[in-house]
Amino acid sequence: METSDVPEFAASFAVPLAACSAGAGVSQTTLRDIAAATGLSIGTVSRALKNQSGMTESTRSLVLETAERLGYDFAQLRSGPIRRIAFLLHSQHNTLASGSFFSPVLHGAEEVCRREGIALSFFAVGPAEPVMGLIRLHQPDAILCAGYFEPEVLTALQQAGKPMVLVDMQRRGFKSVNPDNLHGGYLATQHLLRAGRKRIAMLSGSLAHYSIQQRNRGFRQALFDAHVHADPDLEVTLPAVGDAEQSVSDAVQALLALPKRADAVFCYNDSTALAAMKACRKAGLKIPQDIAIVGFDDIAAAPAGIPPLSTVRVDKAALGQTGVELLLQKTENHPSQITVPVELIVRESSHGV
């Protein structure tokens, strides 16, 4: 991701995480109750719940654990206008390949912040980094999390008691904005089926990622609706570590070596699809005559592929814009889960035969 105009955050020690539950009802527990239970002053309890500095981690942990045990509603901490937003991106997404997706998301968020007079700061963070220390240091009024984050990181962030929205991820108890991943996976697979393809493979990343999981669900649903058997040999999950392009090449070679090889591949994103096309060309296959390929996201490189890549277009800037707008909502009378429509873009990689 291109971040030359925004700071990056990196560190080498883990943040202590305390459990937090998002209850359905409104808690009657007050700061005074927590202070009485811990023997601390109300001011200390308030600073601990707001993740402010000026205390030991043991004191902070005591307050958070007591608040959780008493059922304190962390939403009570949310007040005042939003003037500073922290845009958090998982460090695993802070790469050239992922940047083609998340950079426009960031720019969309920047556009709304500029219009509303809000300062937006970007940070790349990971599970082994002091996320709450970052929040205490920069004191944002709200948090926008883009892409996948481990549950324990989201739990820690939730304890800050600040408005928070997830972009390109969904988790119970959090507001979120997502492209219609399931429908996009369905459209891509349906397109390949209608083109007469019989052995449709899917290259996926980790299904722990909400967006990838939903794209895979759409793929399977389209096969089911067309009464096509879902062959497990045609579904490949790529490793999260190592050389990404080599992993795709290995996966394509395995698909082509099957007794009944794949005649089409749906890839969970465009970077994977472009690498898959390269591997197919290297194997001597013609695209789309011998094998059709469809990606997802419609990154800038997709139409420049050899041949131009069919894909599912995601309005990436709209994800960032909608995420900030959801943070700025002043009432609860609005959807907490927003789905942004997607569009199938057919190009030469799957069309023309």
C-alpha positions as a Markdown table, in Angstrom:
| # | Residue | x | y | z |
|---|---|---|---|---|
| 1 | Met | 0.0 | 0.0 | 0.0 |
| 2 | Glu | 1.2 | 3.4 | -0.8 |
| 3 | Thr | 1.6 | 5.3 | 2.5 |
| 4 | Ser | 4.3 | 7.9 | 1.8 |
| 5 | Asp | 2.1 | 10.7 | 3.1 |
| 6 | Val | 0.9 | 8.9 | 6.3 |
| 7 | Pro | 2.8 | 7.5 | 9.3 |
| 8 | Glu | 3.2 | 3.8 | 9.8 |
| 9 | Phe | 3.3 | 2.2 | 13.3 |
| 10 | Ala | 5.5 | -0.8 | 14.2 |
| 11 | Ala | 6.6 | -2.3 | 17.5 |
| 12 | Ser | 7.9 | -5.6 | 18.8 |
| 13 | Phe | 6.0 | -6.4 | 22.0 |
| 14 | Ala | 2.5 | -7.8 | 22.5 |
| 15 | Val | -0.4 | -5.8 | 24.0 |
| 16 | Pro | -2.1 | -7.4 | 27.0 |
| 17 | Leu | -5.7 | -8.2 | 26.0 |
| 18 | Ala | -8.6 | -8.4 | 28.3 |
| 19 | Ala | -11.9 | -10.0 | 27.5 |
| 20 | Cys | -14.9 | -7.9 | 26.6 |
| 21 | Ser | -18.4 | -8.9 | 25.8 |
| 22 | Ala | -21.0 | -6.9 | 23.8 |
| 23 | Gly | -24.2 | -7.4 | 25.7 |
| 24 | Ala | -27.6 | -6.8 | 24.1 |
| 25 | Gly | -29.0 | -4.9 | 27.0 |
| 26 | Val | -28.1 | -1.5 | 28.5 |
| 27 | Ser | -26.0 | -1.9 | 31.6 |
| 28 | Gln | -26.7 | 0.1 | 34.8 |
| 29 | Thr | -23.2 | -0.3 | 36.1 |
| 30 | Thr | -21.6 | 3.1 | 36.8 |
| 31 | Leu | -18.0 | 4.4 | 37.2 |
| 32 | Arg | -18.8 | 4.7 | 41.0 |
| 33 | Asp | -19.7 | 1.0 | 41.1 |
| 34 | Ile | -16.4 | 0.1 | 39.5 |
| 35 | Ala | -14.4 | 2.4 | 41.8 |
| 36 | Ala | -16.1 | 0.9 | 44.9 |
| 37 | Ala | -15.3 | -2.6 | 43.7 |
| 38 | Thr | -11.7 | -1.9 | 43.0 |
| 39 | Gly | -10.9 | 0.6 | 45.8 |
| 40 | Leu | -9.7 | 3.2 | 43.2 |
| 41 | Ser | -10.9 | 6.7 | 42.6 |
| 42 | Ile | -13.5 | 7.5 | 40.0 |
| 43 | Gly | -11.0 | 9.5 | 38.1 |
| 44 | Thr | -8.6 | 6.6 | 37.9 |
| 45 | Val | -11.4 | 4.3 | 36.7 |
| 46 | Ser | -12.4 | 6.8 | 34.1 |
| 47 | Arg | -8.8 | 7.1 | 32.7 |
| 48 | Ala | -8.4 | 3.3 | 32.7 |
| 49 | Leu | -11.6 | 2.8 | 30.7 |
| 50 | Lys | -10.6 | 5.5 | 28.3 |
| 51 | Asn | -7.1 | 3.9 | 27.9 |
| 52 | Gln | -5.4 | 7.0 | 29.0 |
| 53 | Ser | -1.9 | 7.1 | 30.4 |
| 54 | Gly | -0.8 | 7.7 | 34.0 |
| 55 | Met | -1.2 | 4.3 | 35.6 |
| 56 | Thr | 0.3 | 0.8 | 35.7 |
| 57 | Glu | -0.9 | -1.9 | 33.4 |
| 58 | Ser | -1.9 | -4.0 | 36.5 |
| 59 | Thr | -4.2 | -1.1 | 37.6 |
| 60 | Arg | -5.7 | -0.8 | 34.1 |
| 61 | Ser | -6.2 | -4.6 | 33.9 |
| 62 | Leu | -8.0 | -4.6 | 37.3 |
| 63 | Val | -10.4 | -1.8 | 36.1 |
| 64 | Leu | -11.1 | -3.5 | 32.8 |
| 65 | Glu | -11.6 | -6.9 | 34.3 |
| 66 | Thr | -13.9 | -5.5 | 37.0 |
| 67 | Ala | -15.9 | -3.5 | 34.4 |
| 68 | Glu | -16.4 | -6.6 | 32.3 |
| 69 | Arg | -17.4 | -8.7 | 35.4 |
| 70 | Leu | -20.0 | -6.1 | 36.5 |
| 71 | Gly | -21.3 | -5.8 | 32.9 |
| 72 | Tyr | -20.3 | -2.2 | 32.3 |
| 73 | Asp | -21.5 | -0.8 | 29.0 |
| 74 | Phe | -18.4 | 0.6 | 27.3 |
| 75 | Ala | -20.6 | 2.6 | 24.9 |
| 76 | Gln | -21.2 | 5.0 | 27.8 |
| 77 | Leu | -17.7 | 6.4 | 27.1 |
| 78 | Arg | -18.6 | 7.6 | 23.6 |
| 79 | Ser | -19.4 | 11.3 | 23.6 |
| 80 | Gly | -18.4 | 14.5 | 21.9 |
| 81 | Pro | -17.8 | 15.3 | 18.2 |
| 82 | Ile | -15.4 | 13.2 | 16.1 |
| 83 | Arg | -12.4 | 15.3 | 15.1 |
| 84 | Arg | -9.7 | 12.6 | 14.8 |
| 85 | Ile | -10.0 | 9.2 | 13.2 |
| 86 | Ala | -7.4 | 6.4 | 13.3 |
| 87 | Phe | -7.4 | 4.3 | 10.1 |
| 88 | Leu | -6.0 | 0.9 | 11.1 |
| 89 | Leu | -4.7 | -1.6 | 8.5 |
| 90 | His | -3.5 | -5.1 | 9.5 |
| 91 | Ser | 0.2 | -5.3 | 8.7 |
| 92 | Gln | -0.4 | -8.4 | 6.5 |
| 93 | His | -2.4 | -6.1 | 4.2 |
| 94 | Asn | 0.3 | -3.5 | 4.1 |
| 95 | Thr | 1.9 | -4.9 | 1.0 |
| 96 | Leu | 2.1 | -4.0 | -2.7 |
| 97 | Ala | -0.4 | -6.6 | -3.7 |
| 98 | Ser | -3.0 | -5.7 | -1.0 |
| 99 | Gly | -2.3 | -2.0 | -1.4 |
| 100 | Ser | -4.0 | -2.0 | -4.8 |
| 101 | Phe | -7.2 | -2.7 | -2.9 |
| 102 | Phe | -6.8 | -0.8 | 0.4 |
| 103 | Ser | -5.2 | 2.3 | -0.9 |
| 104 | Pro | -8.4 | 3.4 | -2.6 |
| 105 | Val | -10.3 | 2.6 | 0.6 |
| 106 | Leu | -8.0 | 4.9 | 2.5 |
| 107 | His | -8.4 | 7.6 | -0.1 |
| 108 | Gly | -12.2 | 7.3 | 0.1 |
| 109 | Ala | -12.0 | 7.8 | 3.9 |
| 110 | Glu | -9.7 | 10.7 | 3.4 |
| 111 | Glu | -12.2 | 12.4 | 1.1 |
| 112 | Val | -15.0 | 12.4 | 3.6 |
| 113 | Cys | -12.6 | 13.5 | 6.4 |
| 114 | Arg | -11.4 | 16.4 | 4.4 |
| 115 | Arg | -15.0 | 17.4 | 3.7 |
| 116 | Glu | -15.9 | 17.2 | 7.4 |
| 117 | Gly | -12.8 | 18.8 | 8.7 |
| 118 | Ile | -11.6 | 15.6 | 10.4 |
| 119 | Ala | -7.9 | 14.6 | 10.9 |
| 120 | Leu | -7.3 | 11.1 | 9.6 |
| 121 | Ser | -4.2 | 9.1 | 10.6 |
| 122 | Phe | -3.0 | 5.8 | 9.1 |
| 123 | Phe | -1.4 | 3.0 | 11.1 |
| 124 | Ala | -0.4 | -0.5 | 10.0 |
| 125 | Val | -0.7 | -2.8 | 13.0 |
| 126 | Gly | -0.5 | -6.5 | 13.8 |
| 127 | Pro | -1.4 | -8.9 | 16.6 |
| 128 | Ala | 2.0 | -8.6 | 18.3 |
| 129 | Glu | 2.0 | -4.8 | 18.5 |
| 130 | Pro | 0.8 | -2.6 | 21.3 |
| 131 | Val | -2.5 | -1.5 | 19.8 |
| 132 | Met | -3.9 | 0.1 | 22.9 |
| 133 | Gly | -0.6 | 1.9 | 23.5 |
| 134 | Leu | -1.1 | 3.4 | 20.1 |
| 135 | Ile | -4.7 | 4.5 | 20.9 |
| 136 | Arg | -3.6 | 6.0 | 24.2 |
| 137 | Leu | -0.8 | 7.9 | 22.5 |
| 138 | His | -2.7 | 9.4 | 19.6 |
| 139 | Gln | -6.2 | 9.6 | 21.4 |
| 140 | Pro | -8.4 | 9.3 | 18.2 |
| 141 | Asp | -12.1 | 10.0 | 18.7 |
| 142 | Ala | -13.0 | 7.0 | 16.5 |
| 143 | Ile | -11.4 | 4.0 | 14.8 |
| 144 | Leu | -11.8 | 2.6 | 11.3 |
| 145 | Cys | -10.4 | -0.9 | 10.9 |
| 146 | Ala | -9.8 | -2.1 | 7.3 |
| 147 | Gly | -9.4 | -5.7 | 6.4 |
| 148 | Tyr | -8.9 | -8.7 | 8.6 |
| 149 | Phe | -8.0 | -8.4 | 12.3 |
| 150 | Glu | -7.6 | -11.1 | 14.9 |
| 151 | Pro | -10.5 | -11.3 | 17.3 |
| 152 | Glu | -8.2 | -10.5 | 20.3 |
| 153 | Val | -7.1 | -7.3 | 18.6 |
| 154 | Leu | -10.7 | -6.2 | 18.0 |
| 155 | Thr | -11.6 | -7.1 | 21.6 |
| 156 | Ala | -8.8 | -4.8 | 22.8 |
| 157 | Leu | -9.9 | -2.0 | 20.5 |
| 158 | Gln | -13.5 | -2.3 | 21.6 |
| 159 | Gln | -12.4 | -1.7 | 25.2 |
| 160 | Ala | -11.3 | 1.8 | 24.2 |
| 161 | Gly | -15.0 | 2.7 | 24.2 |
| 162 | Lys | -14.7 | 4.7 | 21.0 |
| 163 | Pro | -16.9 | 4.5 | 17.9 |
| 164 | Met | -15.5 | 1.9 | 15.6 |
| 165 | Val | -16.4 | 0.5 | 12.2 |
| 166 | Leu | -14.9 | -2.5 | 10.4 |
| 167 | Val | -14.3 | -2.2 | 6.6 |
| 168 | Asp | -14.1 | -5.4 | 4.5 |
| 169 | Met | -14.7 | -7.5 | 7.6 |
| 170 | Gln | -17.7 | -8.4 | 9.7 |
| 171 | Arg | -17.9 | -9.5 | 13.3 |
| 172 | Arg | -20.8 | -9.8 | 15.8 |
| 173 | Gly | -21.1 | -6.7 | 18.0 |
| 174 | Phe | -19.4 | -4.3 | 15.5 |
| 175 | Lys | -20.6 | -2.0 | 12.8 |
| 176 | Ser | -19.2 | -2.8 | 9.4 |
| 177 | Val | -19.2 | -2.0 | 5.7 |
| 178 | Asn | -18.5 | -4.7 | 3.2 |
| 179 | Pro | -18.7 | -5.3 | -0.5 |
| 180 | Asp | -21.3 | -7.9 | -1.5 |
| 181 | Asn | -18.7 | -10.6 | -1.5 |
| 182 | Leu | -21.2 | -13.5 | -1.6 |
| 183 | His | -23.1 | -12.1 | -4.6 |
| 184 | Gly | -19.8 | -11.3 | -6.3 |
| 185 | Gly | -18.6 | -14.9 | -5.9 |
| 186 | Tyr | -21.9 | -16.1 | -7.2 |
| 187 | Leu | -21.8 | -13.8 | -10.3 |
| 188 | Ala | -18.2 | -14.8 | -11.2 |
| 189 | Thr | -19.0 | -18.5 | -11.0 |
| 190 | Gln | -22.4 | -18.2 | -12.8 |
| 191 | His | -20.6 | -16.4 | -15.6 |
| 192 | Leu | -18.2 | -19.2 | -16.0 |
| 193 | Leu | -21.0 | -21.8 | -15.9 |
| 194 | Arg | -22.9 | -19.9 | -18.6 |
| 195 | Ala | -19.8 | -19.8 | -20.7 |
| 196 | Gly | -19.9 | -23.6 | -20.8 |
| 197 | Arg | -17.2 | -24.4 | -18.3 |
| 198 | Lys | -17.5 | -27.7 | -16.5 |
| 199 | Arg | -14.5 | -28.0 | -14.2 |
| 200 | Ile | -14.4 | -24.7 | -12.3 |
| 201 | Ala | -11.7 | -24.3 | -9.7 |
| 202 | Met | -11.4 | -21.7 | -7.0 |
| 203 | Leu | -8.1 | -20.3 | -5.6 |
| 204 | Ser | -8.8 | -18.9 | -2.1 |
| 205 | Gly | -6.9 | -17.3 | 0.7 |
| 206 | Ser | -7.6 | -18.2 | 4.3 |
| 207 | Leu | -11.3 | -18.7 | 5.0 |
| 208 | Ala | -10.8 | -17.0 | 8.4 |
| 209 | His | -11.1 | -13.8 | 6.4 |
| 210 | Tyr | -14.7 | -12.8 | 6.2 |
| 211 | Ser | -14.5 | -11.4 | 2.6 |
| 212 | Ile | -12.8 | -14.6 | 1.3 |
| 213 | Gln | -15.2 | -16.8 | 3.2 |
| 214 | Gln | -18.1 | -15.0 | 1.6 |
| 215 | Arg | -16.6 | -15.2 | -1.9 |
| 216 | Asn | -16.1 | -18.9 | -1.5 |
| 217 | Arg | -19.8 | -19.3 | -0.3 |
| 218 | Gly | -20.9 | -17.5 | -3.4 |
| 219 | Phe | -18.8 | -19.8 | -5.6 |
| 220 | Arg | -20.3 | -22.9 | -3.9 |
| 221 | Gln | -23.8 | -21.6 | -4.1 |
| 222 | Ala | -23.6 | -21.0 | -7.8 |
| 223 | Leu | -22.4 | -24.5 | -8.4 |
| 224 | Phe | -25.2 | -25.9 | -6.2 |
| 225 | Asp | -27.8 | -23.9 | -8.0 |
| 226 | Ala | -26.5 | -25.2 | -11.4 |
| 227 | His | -26.5 | -28.8 | -10.0 |
| 228 | Val | -22.8 | -29.0 | -10.5 |
| 229 | His | -20.8 | -31.2 | -8.1 |
| 230 | Ala | -18.4 | -29.3 | -5.9 |
| 231 | Asp | -15.1 | -31.2 | -6.4 |
| 232 | Pro | -12.9 | -30.6 | -3.3 |
| 233 | Asp | -9.8 | -31.2 | -5.6 |
| 234 | Leu | -10.8 | -28.0 | -7.4 |
| 235 | Glu | -10.8 | -25.8 | -4.3 |
| 236 | Val | -7.3 | -24.7 | -3.3 |
| 237 | Thr | -6.4 | -22.5 | -0.2 |
| 238 | Leu | -3.2 | -20.7 | -0.8 |
| 239 | Pro | -0.7 | -20.4 | 2.1 |
| 240 | Ala | -0.6 | -17.1 | 3.9 |
| 241 | Val | 3.3 | -17.1 | 4.1 |
| 242 | Gly | 6.0 | -17.5 | 1.5 |
| 243 | Asp | 6.3 | -16.4 | -2.1 |
| 244 | Ala | 2.7 | -15.6 | -3.2 |
| 245 | Glu | 3.3 | -15.9 | -6.9 |
| 246 | Gln | 5.1 | -19.2 | -6.5 |
| 247 | Ser | 2.2 | -20.5 | -4.4 |
| 248 | Val | -0.2 | -19.6 | -7.1 |
| 249 | Ser | 2.0 | -21.2 | -9.7 |
| 250 | Asp | 2.2 | -24.4 | -7.7 |
| 251 | Ala | -1.6 | -24.4 | -7.2 |
| 252 | Val | -2.2 | -23.9 | -10.9 |
| 253 | Gln | 0.2 | -26.8 | -11.8 |
| 254 | Ala | -1.7 | -29.0 | -9.4 |
| 255 | Leu | -5.1 | -28.1 | -11.0 |
| 256 | Leu | -3.7 | -28.8 | -14.5 |
| 257 | Ala | -2.3 | -32.2 | -13.4 |
| 258 | Leu | -5.6 | -33.6 | -12.3 |
| 259 | Pro | -7.0 | -36.5 | -14.3 |
| 260 | Lys | -9.8 | -34.1 | -15.3 |
| 261 | Arg | -8.1 | -30.7 | -15.2 |
| 262 | Ala | -9.8 | -27.5 | -14.5 |
| 263 | Asp | -11.1 | -25.5 | -17.5 |
| 264 | Ala | -11.8 | -22.4 | -15.5 |
| 265 | Val | -10.5 | -20.7 | -12.3 |
| 266 | Phe | -12.2 | -18.2 | -10.1 |
| 267 | Cys | -9.7 | -16.4 | -7.9 |
| 268 | Tyr | -10.5 | -14.7 | -4.7 |
| 269 | Asn | -8.7 | -11.5 | -5.8 |
| 270 | Asp | -7.2 | -10.0 | -8.9 |
| 271 | Ser | -3.6 | -10.3 | -7.8 |
| 272 | Thr | -4.1 | -14.0 | -7.6 |
| 273 | Ala | -5.9 | -14.1 | -10.9 |
| 274 | Leu | -3.1 | -12.3 | -12.7 |
| 275 | Ala | -0.5 | -14.7 | -11.2 |
| 276 | Ala | -2.7 | -17.6 | -12.3 |
| 277 | Met | -2.8 | -16.3 | -15.9 |
| 278 | Lys | 0.9 | -16.0 | -15.9 |
| 279 | Ala | 1.3 | -19.7 | -14.7 |
| 280 | Cys | -1.2 | -20.9 | -17.3 |
| 281 | Arg | 0.6 | -19.1 | -20.1 |
| 282 | Lys | 3.9 | -20.6 | -18.9 |
| 283 | Ala | 2.2 | -24.0 | -19.1 |
| 284 | Gly | 1.4 | -23.4 | -22.8 |
| 285 | Leu | -2.4 | -22.8 | -22.3 |
| 286 | Lys | -4.3 | -20.2 | -24.2 |
| 287 | Ile | -6.6 | -17.9 | -22.2 |
| 288 | Pro | -9.6 | -18.2 | -22.5 |
| 289 | Gln | -9.6 | -21.0 | -25.1 |
| 290 | Asp | -8.1 | -23.6 | -22.9 |
| 291 | Ile | -8.9 | -22.1 | -19.5 |
| 292 | Ala | -10.9 | -19.1 | -18.4 |
| 293 | Ile | -10.0 | -17.0 | -15.4 |
| 294 | Val | -12.0 | -14.5 | -13.4 |
| 295 | Gly | -10.7 | -12.4 | -10.5 |
| 296 | Phe | -12.3 | -10.1 | -7.8 |
| 297 | Asp | -11.9 | -6.4 | -6.9 |
| 298 | Asp | -11.1 | -4.8 | -10.3 |
| 299 | Ile | -7.8 | -3.3 | -9.3 |
| 300 | Ala | -6.0 | -1.0 | -11.7 |
| 301 | Ala | -3.8 | -3.8 | -13.1 |
| 302 | Ala | -6.8 | -6.0 | -14.1 |
| 303 | Pro | -7.6 | -4.4 | -17.5 |
| 304 | Ala | -3.9 | -4.4 | -18.3 |
| 305 | Gly | -3.6 | -8.1 | -17.8 |
| 306 | Ile | -2.6 | -10.5 | -20.7 |
| 307 | Pro | -5.3 | -10.9 | -21.7 |
| 308 | Pro | -7.4 | -8.3 | -19.9 |
| 309 | Leu | -8.9 | -9.8 | -16.7 |
| 310 | Ser | -12.5 | -10.5 | -16.1 |
| 311 | Thr | -13.4 | -9.6 | -12.5 |
| 312 | Val | -15.9 | -8.4 | -10.0 |
| 313 | Arg | -15.7 | -4.7 | -9.5 |
| 314 | Val | -15.7 | -3.3 | -5.9 |
| 315 | Asp | -16.2 | 0.4 | -5.3 |
| 316 | Lys | -13.2 | 0.5 | -3.0 |
| 317 | Ala | -13.4 | 4.3 | -2.4 |
| 318 | Ala | -17.1 | 3.9 | -1.4 |
| 319 | Leu | -16.1 | 1.4 | 1.3 |
| 320 | Gly | -13.8 | 4.0 | 2.9 |
| 321 | Gln | -16.4 | 6.8 | 2.5 |
| 322 | Thr | -19.2 | 4.8 | 3.9 |
| 323 | Gly | -17.1 | 3.6 | 6.8 |
| 324 | Val | -16.4 | 7.2 | 7.9 |
| 325 | Glu | -20.0 | 8.2 | 7.3 |
| 326 | Leu | -21.1 | 5.4 | 9.5 |
| 327 | Leu | -18.8 | 6.5 | 12.3 |
| 328 | Leu | -20.3 | 10.0 | 12.1 |
| 329 | Gln | -23.9 | 8.8 | 12.5 |
| 330 | Lys | -25.3 | 10.5 | 15.6 |
| 331 | Thr | -28.3 | 8.1 | 16.2 |
| 332 | Glu | -28.7 | 4.4 | 16.3 |
| 333 | Asn | -31.6 | 4.6 | 13.8 |
| 334 | His | -29.5 | 3.3 | 10.9 |
| 335 | Pro | -28.2 | 0.0 | 9.7 |
| 336 | Ser | -25.1 | -1.3 | 11.6 |
| 337 | Gln | -24.1 | -3.6 | 8.7 |
| 338 | Ile | -23.9 | -1.9 | 5.2 |
| 339 | Thr | -23.3 | -3.9 | 2.0 |
| 340 | Val | -21.9 | -2.1 | -1.0 |
| 341 | Pro | -23.1 | -3.5 | -4.4 |
| 342 | Val | -20.6 | -5.2 | -6.8 |
| 343 | Glu | -20.6 | -5.6 | -10.6 |
| 344 | Leu | -19.3 | -8.3 | -12.9 |
| 345 | Ile | -16.9 | -7.0 | -15.5 |
| 346 | Val | -16.4 | -9.4 | -18.4 |
| 347 | Arg | -13.1 | -9.0 | -20.3 |
| 348 | Glu | -11.1 | -11.3 | -22.6 |
| 349 | Ser | -9.8 | -13.7 | -19.9 |
| 350 | Ser | -13.2 | -15.4 | -19.8 |
| 351 | His | -15.0 | -14.3 | -22.9 |
| 352 | Gly | -14.5 | -14.6 | -26.7 |
| 353 | Val | -14.7 | -18.3 | -27.3 |
